[in-house]
Amino acid sequence: MGVEWFGFGYAALVATGGVMGYVKAGSVPSLAAGLLFGSLAGVGAYQMSQDSKNILLSLIASGTLAGVMGYRFYNSGKLMPAGIIAGASLLMLGRLGFKMLQKPHDP
């Protein structure tokens, strides 16, 4: 088992997006949501680093963000931040789906 670098990178992207939303626009909800979902994604990446089939928390975090930010991107058409987070969340969902389809390796 290796470190789930993609998951940790995704978590950092989400948390950084929340912090940037606060810095640029003074948006406390962006800060709270970014840190909450970034933390959930980080814990999910840690869990996947320990057991590659333990993807539930990562799946919930990325699925929720894909839906919410995808909806915001559809309505606003703004690439920053909704489009980027929605796209990254969809990529993470694809990666998790691929992990679910892989055959388990013998230890």
C-alpha positions as CSV (number, residue, x, y, z in Angstrom):
1,M,0.0,0.0,0.0
2,G,1.3,3.4,-0.9
3,V,0.4,6.9,0.0
4,E,-2.7,8.2,-1.7
5,W,-1.0,11.3,-3.2
6,F,-3.9,12.1,-5.5
7,G,-6.3,12.2,-2.6
8,F,-4.1,14.4,-0.5
9,G,-3.6,16.7,-3.5
10,Y,-7.4,16.9,-4.0
11,A,-7.9,17.7,-0.3
12,A,-5.3,20.5,-0.4
13,L,-6.9,21.9,-3.5
14,V,-10.3,22.0,-1.8
15,A,-9.0,23.5,1.4
16,T,-7.0,26.1,-0.5
17,G,-10.0,27.0,-2.6
18,G,-11.9,27.7,0.6
19,V,-9.1,29.9,2.0
20,M,-8.9,31.8,-1.3
21,G,-12.6,32.4,-1.2
22,Y,-12.3,34.0,2.2
23,V,-9.2,36.1,1.3
24,K,-10.6,37.4,-2.0
25,A,-14.3,37.9,-1.1
26,G,-14.4,37.7,2.7
27,S,-16.7,34.7,2.4
28,V,-16.8,32.8,5.7
29,P,-19.1,30.1,4.2
30,S,-16.4,29.4,1.5
31,L,-13.8,29.1,4.2
32,A,-15.9,26.8,6.4
33,A,-16.9,24.6,3.5
34,G,-13.4,24.5,2.0
35,L,-11.9,23.5,5.3
36,L,-14.6,21.0,6.2
37,F,-14.5,19.2,2.8
38,G,-10.8,19.5,2.5
39,S,-10.4,17.9,5.9
40,L,-12.9,15.1,5.0
41,A,-11.0,14.5,1.8
42,G,-7.7,14.4,3.7
43,V,-9.0,11.9,6.2
44,G,-10.4,9.9,3.3
45,A,-7.0,9.9,1.6
46,Y,-5.4,8.8,4.8
47,Q,-7.8,5.9,5.1
48,M,-7.1,4.9,1.5
49,S,-3.4,5.0,2.3
50,Q,-4.0,2.5,5.0
51,D,-6.4,0.3,3.1
52,S,-6.9,1.0,-0.6
53,K,-10.5,-0.3,-0.6
54,N,-11.5,2.1,2.2
55,I,-12.9,4.7,-0.1
56,L,-16.3,5.6,1.5
57,L,-15.4,8.9,3.0
58,S,-13.5,10.1,-0.1
59,L,-16.5,9.0,-2.2
60,I,-18.9,11.0,-0.1
61,A,-16.7,14.2,0.0
62,S,-15.9,14.2,-3.7
63,G,-19.4,13.2,-4.7
64,T,-21.0,15.9,-2.7
65,L,-18.6,18.5,-4.0
66,A,-19.1,17.4,-7.6
67,G,-22.8,17.8,-7.3
68,V,-22.9,21.1,-5.4
69,M,-20.1,22.8,-7.4
70,G,-21.3,21.3,-10.7
71,Y,-24.7,22.9,-10.0
72,R,-23.0,26.2,-9.2
73,F,-20.9,26.0,-12.3
74,Y,-24.0,25.2,-14.5
75,N,-25.9,28.2,-13.1
76,S,-23.0,30.7,-13.1
77,G,-20.7,29.6,-15.8
78,K,-17.8,30.7,-13.7
79,L,-14.7,28.6,-14.0
80,M,-13.3,29.9,-10.7
81,P,-13.9,28.3,-8.3
82,A,-17.0,26.2,-9.1
83,G,-15.8,24.8,-12.4
84,I,-12.3,23.8,-11.2
85,I,-13.6,22.1,-8.0
86,A,-16.4,20.4,-9.9
87,G,-13.9,19.1,-12.5
88,A,-11.4,18.0,-9.8
89,S,-14.2,16.3,-8.0
90,L,-15.3,14.4,-11.1
91,L,-11.7,13.3,-11.7
92,M,-11.5,12.1,-8.1
93,L,-14.8,10.2,-8.5
94,G,-13.4,8.6,-11.6
95,R,-10.3,7.5,-9.8
96,L,-12.4,6.1,-6.9
97,G,-14.6,4.2,-9.4
98,F,-11.5,2.7,-11.0
99,K,-10.2,1.7,-7.6
100,M,-13.5,-0.1,-6.9
101,L,-13.2,-2.1,-10.1
102,Q,-9.6,-3.2,-9.5
103,K,-9.1,-6.8,-8.3
104,P,-7.5,-7.0,-4.9
105,H,-3.8,-7.9,-4.7
106,D,-2.5,-10.7,-2.7
107,P,-0.4,-9.5,0.2
